[in-house]
């Protein structure tokens, strides 16, 4: 096996860095394979573009003919009726006057790109309207936006058009505005069915209201309904989580996401816990047990796993937007705070609504950053896409990265010994523990491959670690 370079790279690491990369040798890998959780930062390298070049670069991207690859659109709605304690994405409280002005600008932004070669030369396969809380939009404003999406984007015949929302917004005038104008997938942030758990972190409705509103939405029979749950919240004991899973299975939905709680440093949830207003959230070990319980329960119920965090309950759920973005498909961004990537350029739009509106009024795309990605980075997206699906295929990876990818056999052997992967087939599969720690493992694989490439290029044997 060709593992010489990676063996030297790992051996040269300080003990703490080594443990962060390969994990720890423990009898309980589910709870303790790694000392801390890590974020996935897969696309390394690249060159920031100068602000003076942003608009001309954007126009040059729009003038290109797109590759045959599937494409998606992300549209950001930066308004929420209420700020949830656990959320790290809050931007603005809902205000209908500002909302109306924002939708005016968002429609104009869509129109600015309408006649471009890039948009006119191929279909858009998925549109995701995220936030914020898009369902907070007044019916007349969301109808205007949806009509503009259909008028200005070349949607595929089977385009997945998702709108994010919250249970409190499931009322007939809003539902009818969504469905009449083409929404065919609604993703709802339930987080927990348990009244105390929900209301402690800023959600509005009780258990009975959730069930009634889901039943109301299902009665329209036109849409795939997706429910998000978070595990590890304050008051969310193992018994409460078991009840959440039971209600999830009984609910009239097409799919579900199960997310691990993140307590952001200095965030509102952390402050409430430290002040004693809420009990502590679950520890990492506690979250691992909740994850494993969900894994076992959903497997026993024969739900279809579409990714580590996402399951389908019936064939209405395709999860197309998330699958394509994780695989590195082009993402065309619209709206304050949106991000995307086109033609090897990553981009982010201004989060400030007033500045965003001003840029659109001048006929400019409201960028705050453009980054030209380093050449030959598709393999990084492949690593992310594979781990998201629960496996590591070195054959596929070597086809993009090169033969050096086979050096990862050493890391896979360590992870197999530590209970994070199984080697029963040619393609290693993540165990339950591996699925819980998949983000750590994804980042470790990306960093090791970068270190291997650097060592082959200039003799370095160092690795850049991002915590």
Residue, then its C-alpha position, 0 to 999 in steps of 0.5 A: x500500500x502506498x502510505x509512506x508520505x501520509x505515515x511521515x506526515x502523521x508521525x510529525x504531528x504534535x500529539x494534540x494535532x494527531x488526535x484532532x486529525x485521526x481521533x482517539x483510541x477509546x472504547x466508546x468511539x460514539x461518545x469520544x472518538x474526537x476531543x471536540x467537534x470540527x467544522x467542515x471547511x473543504x474548499x481551501x486555496x483560492x484568490x480573493x478578487x479586488x472590489x473593483x473587479x467584482x461587477x465585471x467578473x460577475x458579468x463575465x460569469x453571466x456571459x458564459x455558457x454553463x456546463x451541462x452540470x445541474x444548477x441550483x438557485x439560492x434566494x435569501x429572506x433575511x427576516x424573522x418574526x422572533x429570534x430563537x436562542x439557538x440560531x446563529x443566522x438571525x439578521x432582521x425582525x419582520x417589518x412589512x414595510x421593509x419586507x415590501x421594499x426588499x421584495x421589490x429589490x429582490x425581484x429587480x435582482x432576478x430581472x437583472x440576470x434574466x437575459x444572460x447567456x448563463x441563465x438562458x442556456x440551461x435549466x435550474x434544477x432546484x430553487x431553495x428560498x431560505x433565511x431567516x424565515x421565508x414563511x414570515x413574508x406576507x401572502x402578497x409579497x411571497x406571491x410576487x416573489x414566486x411569480x418573479x422566480x417563474x418569470x425570470x429563471x429557466x426552471x426545469x419541468x421537475x424543478x424542486x422549489x423549496x420554501x423554509x418556514x415555521x409552524x406558526x405560519x401554516x395558515x390558509x392565506x399563506x399556504x395558498x399563496x405558496x402552493x398556487x405559485x409553484x412551491x412543491x416542497x416546504x421545510x419546517x423548523x419544528x426542532x422539537x414537538x415538546x412544548x417546553x423544549x420548544x418554547x424555552x428556545x423561542x419557538x411559539x407553538x405547543x405540541x397540539x398546534x404543531x400536529x394540527x398545522x401539519x395535518x392542515x398542510x397535508x390536506x392540500x396534498x400538493x407538496x412534500x413536507x419536510x420537518x427539521x428536529x434538533x437533538x441536544x436542546x435544554x430539557x430534551x431528555x432521552x424520553x423527550x427525544x423518544x417522544x419526538x421520534x414517535x411523533x415524527x414517524x406519525x406525522x404526515x410528512x415526506x422527509x426529515x432532517x435531524x440536526x445536532x445542536x450547536x451552542x455558539x460562543x457568546x450566543x443567546x442560548x449560551x448566555x441563557x444557560x450561563x445565567x441559569x435561565x435554562x438548564x444545560x444543553x446536552x454534552x457531546x456524549x449526550x448528543x451522541x446517544x440521542x443520535x444513535x437512538x434516532x439512527x436505530x429507530x429510523x432504521x427499524x422503521x425502514x426510512x430511506x436515508x438520503x444523507x447523514x442527517x436526512x431521511x425520506x419517509x416516502x418517494x415525494x422527498x428528493x432532497x435535490x437542492x442539498x444533494x447538489x450543493x454538497x456535490x459542488x454544483x453551481x449555486x446562483x445566489x440572490x438576496x441579502x446574505x446569500x452565497x453561491x459559486x459559479x464558474x470556479x468563483x465563490x461569492x457572498x452578497x451583502x447581509x445589510x438590507x439597506x446596503x443591498x437595496x442601494x446596490x440593486x437600485x444602482x443596477x449592481x450585484x451587491x457583493x461583499x466578497x468574490x473568491x476565485x477558487x484554486x484549480x483542481x478542487x472538485x475532489x474536495x466536493x467529492x469528499x464532502x458528498x461521499x461522507x454526507x452519504x456515509x461512505x469513502x470511495x477511494x476509487x472515485x476520489x483517486x480519479x479526481x485527485x490522483x493516485x495519492x488518494x490511495x495513501x488514505x488507506x492508512x487513515x481508514x485502517x486507523x478509523x476501522x480499528x477505532x470503530x468509525x468505519x467498516x471494511x466489509x466491502x470495497x467501499x468503506x462505510x461509516x459506522x454509527x459512531x462515524x456518522x456522528x463524527x462525519x464532519x470531523x472525518x471529512x475535515x481530516x480527509x481534506x487536510x490530509x489530501x492537501x498535506x499530501x499534495x503539498x509534500x509532493x510539490x515542495x517536500x513539506x510534511x505539514x498539515x493545516x488544521x482548522x478547528 
